[in-house]
Amino acid sequence: MTKKIEKSKLKTFLAERAEKKQAESETPRSRHNEVRDTIESIIIALVFAFVFRAYSAEAFVIPTGSMAPTLYGRHKELTCPSCGVKYAVGASDELIEKTEYYRPDLKVTGALCPNCRYYADLREAMPFTGDRIIVNKFPFEFGDPDRWDVIVFKYPEASQTNYIKRLVGLPGEEIQISRGDVYARKSDQEPFQILRKDNLEKQLTVQQLVYDDDYPPREILQYGWPERWSPMQQVAAGETKFQGLSKSNWVIDQESRAYQYQGESLKQADAKLEWLRYQHVVPQTSEWALLQENPELFQQSILSSPPRPRLISDFTAYNSYTGGTTEGYYIYDAAFWVGDLTLSFDVEIENAEGELFVELMRGDRHYRVKFDVKTGKATLYYVEDYPNPEPVETELTTVETSLQGAGAHQIMFANVDQRLCLWIDGDLVELQGKTEYKPTATHDPREGDLAPAGIAGRGLNFNVSHLLLQRDIYYRADEYYQKLEIPGEHKHLWELLYDPAAWSREYEDHHQKVTFAQMSDEEFFVLGDNSARSADSRLWGNDRGAERRHAVPRTALVGKAFMIYWPHGIPFMNDGRGYSPDVGPLKRFFYHQTAPGSYPKDPYAKLSFPFYPNFSRMKRIR
């Protein structure tokens, strides 16, 4: 704990120190004393450094991507040539395990953009080392870590190795993972309860990009690829299905990415809402390749066979590289439907009254927030279509908000971990737990999940912009490397994402939920944020013969991850690549070696200069 020093006291202290230094400088000192003082100062500094390291904090370098995108291991960074989104992909596979030596046959050669799926060539891209972090070792002296903290601990199977994961299960809990969520209970007489993130900053930290409308893939759109956001209407009451509207009150400016709704005259309560809805119409690598090879043929193909929307899956850009040990396996591995979504956007309301609706679909339910612009009240509720012949509306809560009358606002609406959350202008709306809900009996996706997010109005004119859709972490129900949530490769399941019913049948036939035995009062359960590529509590072996192979003993805890103090330097000059000298002894500092003193046929830089700090990633770890 640090204490702030009052300015007056600090000023006095500095003045006294200056006077003391002045007096000392006027006192003659022998060279022998100066040397002795210097040596003593160095020794004292080293002692303090070792004491600080042993008892307070320690620096670590993240080697792999098991905690991506929260923390990066060795990786490559790029800006998508198509849409302009910046992202990172893992590159730790390029090195021989537990060494710094490079294997040319495992070089990361390309990656898919998380926003538009454009394939970018990375053969010439220089890799960066993993994030350098500070770990606070002090807190665990006074109490247990909190759930969802990022912690460092000694790997139970090899105590000389440090691991970093997110703490999920607490002492005395039995853990279950099912359909991407984590559940816990302390007695087999109790039902499992979903584990929500009480600290919503952590919930927002782990969100991953689905689509940022500020970065559209303009080239493919110009050749006829459908827009992700478009006017739609529910087919019929009681159905979770939407269809496009050839005519509507929505006016779309594709250049500025602005969406205007002129619905002030449409005030009838029974009138069908005209939605601006998101469809997950994602180009695949084959479609991008056809566009680049033959644009005319590409246009003909999408006219004869219009692109179909897909279910949102657990695609993670960090894993989407080709080369390394995967050769693109993880591109098709992202086959699991994710229904926990967060939508944010800017809205400018022109009227003093009317209604604004925001909706997130999940299975049989439309989860909504309805704003009464005249009063500023927001009602959070859900509409359940199936199995009811008529939709059933269930109100969760009504709250006062600042969204009242004409004006501009930023809205964020989330449906994550069986709970609705709402932010207006960056401030969380206090809902006091009233928007936590029990899920439906059926957990499968429906047709509506192909268009899961929407915005609508009634008796209102408004403009929408800066649309951003994100998803929650999907924790895979894997147990050992041989016992996975869906056995074998996932390409077939991935191919069915176009068809929710077929995907559900395939998933139901093969999936598992996994339960981990109740831990003792001295044990914890941990998971990586990059669930598809994290060796965490789910997958550990048990050569040590522990009673619970998945548990981290309290004695293995090292500390809490505090901040990223140095992500990596950003090169500049030479078209942003910097310079990598390959002359004399400098070469080994700037280029990869395949073995001591050996270099690959094609030089591969690992460091360049000049560079400046990557300030955007210097931050607290949530």
C-alpha positions in Angstrom: 0.0 0.0 0.0 1.3 3.5 -0.8 0.5 6.7 0.9 0.2 10.1 -0.9 2.6 12.7 0.5 1.0 16.2 1.0 2.6 18.8 -1.3 3.7 21.0 1.6 5.5 18.1 3.3 7.0 17.0 0.0 8.3 20.6 -0.6 9.9 20.8 2.9 11.5 17.4 2.4 13.0 18.3 -0.9 14.3 21.6 0.4 15.9 19.9 3.4 17.5 17.2 1.1 18.9 19.9 -1.2 20.4 21.8 1.8 21.9 18.5 3.1 23.4 17.7 -0.3 24.9 21.3 -0.6 26.5 20.9 2.8 27.9 17.5 2.0 29.3 18.8 -1.3 31.3 21.4 0.6 32.8 18.9 2.9 36.1 17.4 1.7 36.0 13.6 1.2 38.8 11.2 0.5 38.8 9.1 -2.7 38.9 6.0 -0.4 35.7 7.1 1.3 34.0 7.9 -2.0 34.8 4.4 -3.4 33.7 2.8 -0.2 30.4 4.7 -0.3 29.8 3.8 -3.9 30.3 0.1 -3.2 28.1 0.3 -0.1 25.4 2.1 -2.2 25.5 -0.6 -4.8 25.3 -3.4 -2.2 22.4 -1.7 -0.5 20.6 -1.2 -3.8 21.0 -4.8 -4.7 19.8 -5.9 -1.2 16.7 -3.7 -1.6 16.1 -5.1 -5.1 16.3 -8.7 -3.9 14.1 -7.9 -0.9 11.5 -6.2 -3.1 11.6 -9.1 -5.5 11.2 -11.7 -2.8 8.4 -10.0 -0.8 6.6 -7.5 -2.9 6.7 -7.7 -6.6 8.3 -9.5 -9.5 8.5 -9.1 -13.3 7.5 -11.8 -15.7 7.5 -12.2 -19.5 4.4 -14.0 -21.0 5.8 -16.7 -23.3 2.6 -18.1 -24.9 -0.9 -17.0 -25.8 -2.9 -19.0 -23.3 -4.3 -15.7 -21.8 -4.8 -13.9 -25.2 -6.2 -11.4 -26.0 -5.9 -10.2 -22.4 -2.1 -10.9 -22.4 0.0 -11.6 -25.4 2.8 -14.1 -25.6 5.3 -14.1 -28.5 3.2 -12.7 -31.3 2.9 -10.8 -34.6 0.8 -7.7 -35.0 -0.8 -6.3 -38.1 -3.4 -4.0 -39.6 -5.8 -5.8 -41.8 -5.2 -4.7 -45.5 -8.9 -4.9 -46.2 -10.8 -3.3 -43.3 -8.0 -1.6 -41.2 -8.6 -3.4 -37.9 -5.5 -3.9 -35.8 -5.0 -7.4 -34.3 -2.4 -9.8 -33.0 -1.7 -13.5 -33.7 0.3 -16.0 -31.8 3.9 -16.8 -32.9 5.3 -18.8 -30.0 5.0 -22.0 -32.1 8.0 -20.7 -34.2 10.4 -21.4 -31.4 11.7 -24.8 -30.1 9.9 -25.3 -26.8 11.7 -23.8 -23.8 14.4 -22.2 -26.0 14.9 -19.1 -28.1 15.9 -21.1 -31.2 13.8 -20.7 -34.4 12.4 -23.5 -36.6 11.9 -22.3 -40.2 9.4 -25.0 -40.9 7.1 -23.6 -38.2 7.2 -20.0 -39.3 3.9 -18.2 -39.0 3.0 -17.2 -42.5 -0.5 -15.6 -42.4 -3.6 -14.9 -40.4 -7.3 -14.2 -40.7 -8.8 -10.8 -39.7 -11.4 -11.1 -36.8 -13.5 -8.4 -38.4 -13.7 -9.4 -42.1 -11.7 -12.7 -42.4 -9.3 -11.3 -44.9 -6.2 -13.5 -45.1 -3.0 -11.4 -44.6 0.5 -12.6 -45.5 2.8 -12.4 -42.5 6.0 -14.0 -43.8 7.8 -10.7 -43.7 6.3 -9.6 -40.4 8.7 -9.4 -37.4 7.5 -11.2 -34.2 7.4 -9.4 -30.8 8.2 -10.9 -27.4 5.4 -11.4 -25.0 4.0 -8.8 -22.6 6.2 -8.0 -19.7 4.2 -7.7 -16.5 4.5 -6.9 -12.8 3.1 -9.4 -10.4 2.2 -8.2 -6.9 3.2 -10.9 -4.4 1.9 -9.0 -1.4 -1.9 -9.4 -1.4 -1.9 -13.2 -0.7 -0.2 -12.6 2.6 -3.5 -11.1 3.9 -6.2 -13.1 2.1 -7.2 -15.3 -0.8 -7.3 -13.9 -4.4 -10.7 -13.0 -5.7 -12.6 -14.9 -8.4 -11.6 -13.8 -11.9 -8.3 -12.3 -10.8 -5.3 -13.1 -13.1 -2.8 -14.9 -11.0 0.7 -16.4 -11.2 1.4 -19.8 -9.6 3.8 -22.7 -9.7 2.6 -25.3 -12.2 1.5 -28.3 -10.1 3.2 -30.8 -12.4 6.5 -28.9 -12.5 7.0 -26.6 -9.6 9.9 -24.8 -11.1 7.7 -23.4 -13.9 5.4 -20.4 -13.4 2.0 -20.3 -15.0 -0.4 -17.4 -15.4 -4.2 -18.0 -15.6 -7.5 -16.5 -14.5 -8.7 -17.8 -11.1 -12.2 -19.2 -11.6 -12.9 -21.8 -8.9 -12.5 -21.1 -5.2 -11.7 -23.4 -2.3 -14.4 -26.0 -1.5 -16.1 -25.7 -4.9 -17.1 -28.3 -7.4 -16.7 -26.9 -11.0 -18.7 -27.6 -14.1 -18.2 -26.3 -17.7 -21.1 -26.5 -20.1 -21.8 -24.7 -23.3 -19.1 -22.1 -22.8 -20.1 -21.1 -19.2 -18.6 -22.0 -15.9 -20.7 -23.2 -12.9 -19.9 -24.0 -9.3 -21.4 -25.5 -6.1 -20.2 -26.4 -2.7 -22.4 -29.4 -2.1 -23.8 -32.1 -4.3 -27.1 -31.3 -2.6 -27.2 -27.9 -4.3 -27.7 -27.1 -8.0 -24.8 -25.6 -9.9 -24.9 -21.8 -10.2 -23.4 -19.9 -13.1 -20.3 -17.9 -12.2 -20.8 -14.2 -13.2 -18.2 -11.5 -13.1 -19.1 -9.2 -10.3 -16.5 -6.8 -11.5 -17.9 -5.7 -14.8 -14.6 -4.2 -15.8 -13.3 -7.7 -16.0 -16.4 -8.8 -18.1 -15.6 -6.0 -20.6 -11.9 -6.9 -20.6 -12.4 -10.4 -21.9 -14.8 -9.4 -24.6 -13.7 -10.3 -28.2 -14.5 -8.6 -31.4 -17.3 -9.9 -33.6 -17.7 -6.8 -35.9 -16.7 -3.2 -35.8 -18.8 -1.2 -38.3 -16.3 1.6 -38.3 -14.0 -0.7 -40.2 -16.0 -2.2 -43.1 -14.3 -4.3 -45.8 -15.1 -1.8 -48.5 -13.6 -3.7 -51.5 -15.8 -6.8 -51.0 -18.8 -4.7 -50.3 -18.3 -2.8 -53.5 -18.6 -6.1 -55.4 -21.9 -6.9 -53.9 -21.2 -8.7 -50.6 -24.1 -7.9 -48.2 -23.7 -5.4 -45.4 -23.7 -6.8 -41.9 -26.2 -4.2 -40.7 -29.5 -3.9 -42.7 -33.2 -3.2 -42.2 -35.1 -6.3 -41.2 -38.5 -7.4 -39.7 -39.6 -10.3 -37.6 -41.3 -12.8 -40.0 -44.3 -13.4 -37.6 -45.1 -13.2 -33.9 -44.0 -16.4 -32.2 -41.1 -17.0 -34.6 -37.4 -16.3 -33.9 -36.8 -15.5 -37.6 -36.2 -12.2 -39.4 -36.4 -11.2 -43.1 -34.9 -8.3 -45.0 -37.0 -5.2 -45.9 -36.9 -3.8 -49.4 -38.6 -0.7 -48.2 -38.2 0.8 -44.7 -37.9 4.0 -42.8 -34.1 3.4 -42.4 -31.8 5.5 -44.5 -28.2 4.2 -44.7 -25.1 6.1 -45.6 -22.5 3.4 -46.4 -19.7 5.9 -46.8 -20.0 7.5 -43.3 -21.5 4.4 -41.7 -24.4 6.4 -40.4 -27.9 4.9 -40.0 -30.9 7.2 -39.8 -34.4 6.2 -38.8 -37.4 8.4 -39.7 -40.2 6.8 -37.7 -41.8 9.7 -35.8 -45.2 9.1 -37.5 -45.2 5.3 -36.7 -46.7 5.4 -33.2 -49.1 2.5 -33.2 -48.3 0.1 -30.4 -49.2 -3.0 -32.6 -47.1 -1.9 -35.6 -44.3 -4.2 -36.5 -40.9 -2.8 -35.5 -38.5 -2.1 -38.3 -35.2 -3.3 -37.0 -31.7 -2.4 -38.0 -30.2 -5.9 -37.4 -26.8 -7.5 -37.5 -26.3 -10.6 -39.6 -23.1 -12.6 -39.3 -22.4 -12.7 -43.0 -18.7 -13.4 -42.9 -16.6 -14.0 -46.1 -14.6 -17.1 -46.1 -11.0 -17.5 -47.5 -12.3 -19.1 -50.7 -14.6 -16.2 -51.4 -11.8 -13.7 -50.7 -9.5 -15.7 -53.1 -12.2 -15.7 -55.8 -12.6 -11.9 -55.5 -8.9 -11.3 -55.9 -8.6 -13.7 -58.9 -11.7 -12.9 -60.8 -14.0 -10.1 -59.5 -16.6 -10.6 -62.2 -16.9 -14.3 -61.5 -17.2 -13.4 -57.8 -20.1 -11.1 -58.5 -21.8 -13.7 -60.5 -21.4 -16.3 -57.8 -22.9 -14.2 -55.0 -25.8 -13.3 -57.3 -26.6 -16.9 -58.1 -25.9 -18.1 -54.6 -26.4 -15.2 -52.1 -24.1 -15.5 -49.0 -25.8 -16.9 -45.9 -25.4 -15.7 -42.4 -23.7 -17.9 -39.8 -24.0 -18.3 -36.1 -21.4 -16.3 -34.2 -18.7 -18.7 -33.0 -15.7 -18.7 -30.7 -13.3 -17.5 -33.4 -10.2 -16.0 -31.9 -7.9 -14.0 -34.1 -4.9 -14.8 -32.0 -5.3 -18.5 -33.0 -6.1 -17.9 -36.7 -2.6 -18.1 -38.1 -1.3 -20.5 -40.7 2.1 -22.0 -40.2 3.4 -22.9 -36.8 2.1 -26.2 -35.5 -1.5 -25.6 -36.6 -1.4 -25.2 -40.4 -4.7 -23.4 -40.1 -6.4 -26.0 -37.9 -7.7 -23.4 -35.5 -9.5 -21.5 -38.3 -12.0 -24.4 -38.6 -11.7 -25.2 -34.9 -13.9 -22.1 -34.0 -17.1 -24.1 -34.3 -18.9 -23.4 -31.0 -21.8 -21.0 -31.0 -21.5 -18.1 -28.7 -24.8 -16.4 -27.6 -23.4 -14.1 -25.0 -23.1 -10.7 -26.8 -22.4 -7.0 -26.1 -23.7 -4.3 -28.4 -22.5 -0.7 -28.2 -23.3 2.3 -30.4 -23.8 6.1 -30.5 -27.3 7.4 -30.9 -28.6 10.9 -31.6 -32.3 11.4 -30.8 -34.2 14.1 -32.5 -37.5 14.0 -30.7 -38.7 14.8 -27.1 -40.7 11.6 -27.0 -41.0 8.1 -28.5 -39.5 4.7 -27.8 -36.1 3.3 -28.6 -35.5 -0.5 -28.5 -32.2 -2.5 -28.3 -32.3 -6.3 -28.6 -30.0 -9.2 -28.3 -31.3 -12.6 -29.3 -30.3 -15.9 -27.6 -32.2 -19.0 -28.5 -35.9 -18.7 -27.9 -35.7 -15.3 -26.3 -35.5 -11.7 -27.4 -33.7 -9.8 -24.6 -34.5 -6.2 -24.8 -34.2 -2.7 -23.3 -36.9 -0.2 -24.1 -36.3 3.5 -23.5 -39.2 5.8 -23.0 -37.5 9.0 -24.4 -40.1 11.3 -22.8 -39.6 10.1 -19.2 -36.1 8.6 -19.4 -37.3 5.3 -18.0 -35.7 2.1 -19.3 -37.5 -1.3 -19.1 -35.4 -4.4 -19.4 -37.4 -7.5 -20.3 -37.4 -10.5 -22.6 -39.9 -11.9 -25.1 -40.2 -15.7 -25.3 -41.4 -17.0 -28.7 -41.1 -20.8 -28.3 -42.9 -23.0 -27.4 -45.7 -20.3 -26.9 -48.1 -19.8 -29.9 -48.1 -16.1 -28.8 -45.0 -14.4 -27.6 -44.8 -14.0 -23.8 -43.3 -10.9 -22.4 -41.5 -11.0 -19.0 -40.4 -7.7 -17.4 -37.2 -7.8 -15.3 -36.9 -4.2 -14.1 -37.6 -0.6 -14.9 -35.1 2.1 -14.0 -34.6 5.9 -14.4 -31.8 6.8 -16.9 -30.2 10.0 -18.4 -31.6 9.2 -21.8 -34.4 11.7 -21.8 -35.5 14.0 -24.6 -33.5 14.9 -27.6 -29.8 14.5 -27.4 -26.7 12.4 -28.2 -25.7 9.3 -26.1 -23.5 6.3 -26.1 -25.4 3.0 -25.3 -23.9 -0.4 -24.4 -26.2 -3.4 -23.8 -24.9 -6.8 -22.8 -26.4 -10.2 -22.3 -23.6 -12.2 -20.7 -23.6 -15.0 -18.1 -27.4 -15.1 -17.9 -27.6 -11.4 -16.9 -28.4 -8.2 -18.7 -26.2 -5.1 -18.2 -26.7 -1.6 -19.4 -24.3 1.4 -19.7 -25.2 4.9 -20.8 -22.5 7.4 -21.7 -20.0 5.1 -20.1 -21.8 4.9 -16.8 -23.2 1.6 -15.6 -26.9 1.7 -14.9 -27.5 0.1 -11.5 -29.9 -2.8 -11.9 -29.4 -4.4 -8.4 -29.3 -7.9 -9.7 -32.8 -7.7 -11.0 -31.8 -8.6 -14.6 -30.2 -12.0 -13.7 -32.4 -14.7 -15.2 -32.8 -18.4 -15.6 -32.2 -19.8 -19.1 -34.8 -21.6 -21.2 -35.1 -25.4 -21.0 -33.6 -25.7 -24.5 -30.2 -24.2 -24.9 -29.8 -24.5 -28.7 -29.6 -21.6 -31.2 -32.6 -20.7 -33.4 -33.0 -19.0 -36.7 -33.0 -15.6 -34.9 -29.4 -16.2 -33.8 -28.3 -15.6 -37.4 -29.4 -12.0 -36.8 -28.9 -11.7 -33.1 -28.6 -7.9 -32.5 -31.0 -5.1 -33.4 -32.0 -1.5 -32.9 -35.5 -0.1 -33.5 -37.8 2.8 -32.8 -41.4 3.7 -32.4 -42.7 7.3 -32.9 -39.1 8.5 -33.0 -36.5 9.9 -35.4 -32.9 9.1 -34.5 -29.4 8.4 -35.9 -27.1 5.5 -35.1 -23.4 5.2 -35.7 -20.2 3.5 -34.4 -21.8 0.1 -34.1 -19.6 -2.5 -32.3 -20.6 -6.1 -31.5 -18.5 -8.2 -29.2 -18.8 -11.7 -27.6 -17.9 -13.2 -24.3 -15.3 -15.9 -23.7 -16.4 -19.4 -24.6 -14.9 -21.9 -22.1 -14.5 -25.3 -23.8 -15.7 -28.3 -21.8 -12.4 -30.2 -22.4 -10.9 -32.7 -20.0 -7.5 -34.1 -20.8 -6.3 -33.8 -24.4 -8.2 -37.0 -25.5 -11.5 -36.0 -24.0 -12.8 -32.8 -25.7 -16.2 -31.0 -25.8 -16.6 -32.4 -29.3 -14.2 -35.2 -30.1 -11.9 -35.0 -33.1 -11.6 -32.1 -35.5 -14.4 -29.6 -35.6 -14.6 -28.8 -39.3 -17.9 -30.6 -39.8 -19.5 -28.6 -36.9 -18.0 -25.4 -38.3 -19.6 -26.1 -41.7 -23.1 -26.3 -40.0 -22.9 -22.8 -38.5 -25.2 -21.7 -41.5 -28.0 -24.0 -40.2 -28.9 -23.6 -36.5 -31.1 -26.7 -36.4 -28.5 -28.9 -38.1 -25.7 -27.5 -35.9 -27.8 -28.2 -32.8 -28.4 -31.8 -33.7 -24.7 -32.4 -34.4 -23.7 -30.7 -31.2 -26.3 -32.5 -29.0 -25.2 -35.9 -30.5 -21.5 -35.4 -29.6 -21.0 -32.7 -26.9 -20.2 -33.2 -23.3 -20.2 -31.1 -20.2 -17.4 -31.7 -17.8 -17.4 -31.7 -14.0 -14.3 -31.3 -11.8 -14.4 -32.8 -8.3 -14.9 -30.6 -5.3 -11.6 -28.9 -4.1 -10.3 -28.8 -0.6 -10.2 -25.6 1.5 -6.7 -25.1 0.3 -7.2 -25.4 -3.5 -8.2 -23.3 -6.5 -9.3 -23.8 -10.1 -7.8 -21.8 -13.0 -8.6 -21.2 -16.7 -6.9 -19.4 -19.5 -8.8 -16.6 -21.5 -7.7 -18.3 -24.7 -9.7 -21.4 -23.9 -9.0 -23.2 -27.2 -5.2 -23.0 -26.6 -4.8 -22.9 -22.8 -3.2 -25.7 -20.8 -5.1 -25.0 -17.6 -6.9 -26.9 -14.8 -9.0 -28.8 -17.4 -6.2 -30.5 -19.2 -3.4 -31.1 -16.7 -1.9 -34.6 -16.3 -1.3 -36.1 -12.9 2.2 -37.5 -12.8 2.5 -36.1 -9.3 -0.4 -38.4 -8.1 -2.5 -35.6 -6.7 -6.0 -36.4 -5.3 -7.4 -33.7 -7.6 -5.2 -33.2 -10.7 -7.1 -30.0 -11.7 -6.4 -28.1 -8.4 -3.8 -25.4 -7.6 -2.7 -25.7 -4.0 -2.6 -22.5 -2.0 1.1 -23.0 -1.4 1.7 -22.8 -5.2 0.3 -19.2 -5.4 2.9 -16.6 -6.4 1.0 -13.4 -6.8 -1.6 -11.3 -8.6 -0.9 -10.0 -12.1 -0.9 -6.2 -11.6 0.0 -4.4 -14.8 1.7 -4.7 -18.3 4.7 -2.4 -17.8 6.3 -3.1 -21.2 4.3 -4.7 -24.0 7.0 -4.3 -26.7 8.6 -1.4 -28.6 7.0 -0.1 -31.8 9.6 0.2 -34.6 9.6 3.4 -36.7 11.6 4.7 -39.7 12.2 2.4 -42.7 8.4 2.2 -43.4 7.7 1.3 -39.8 10.1 -1.6 -39.8 13.1 0.0 -38.1 16.6 -1.3 -38.8 18.1 -4.7 -37.9 21.9 -4.7 -38.2 23.3 -8.0 -39.4 27.0 -7.2 -39.1 29.4 -8.9 -36.7 28.4 -9.6 -33.1 25.3 -7.5 -33.4 23.6 -10.0 -35.6 22.8 -12.5 -32.8 20.9 -9.7 -31.0 18.8 -8.8 -34.0 18.2 -12.1 -35.9 16.9 -15.5 -35.0 19.2 -18.4 -34.7 18.3 -22.0 -35.4 21.0 -23.2 -33.0 24.0 -21.6 -31.2 25.8 -19.6 -33.9 23.6 -20.9 -36.7 21.2 -18.8 -38.8 18.4 -19.8 -41.2 18.9 -19.5 -45.0 16.4 -16.7 -45.0 17.3 -14.1 -42.4 14.5 -13.6 -39.9 14.7 -10.4 -37.7 13.6 -10.6 -34.1 14.4 -7.0 -33.0 14.8 -3.6 -34.7 15.5 0.0 -33.7 14.6 2.8 -33.3 11.4 2.1 -31.4 9.0 3.9 -29.1 7.0 2.5 -26.2 3.6 0.9 -26.9 1.7 3.1 -24.5 -1.7 1.8 -25.5 -1.0 -1.6 -23.9 0.7 -0.3 -20.7 -2.2 -0.8 -18.4 -3.6 -2.5 -15.3 -4.4 -6.2 -15.8 -8.1 -6.9 -15.1 
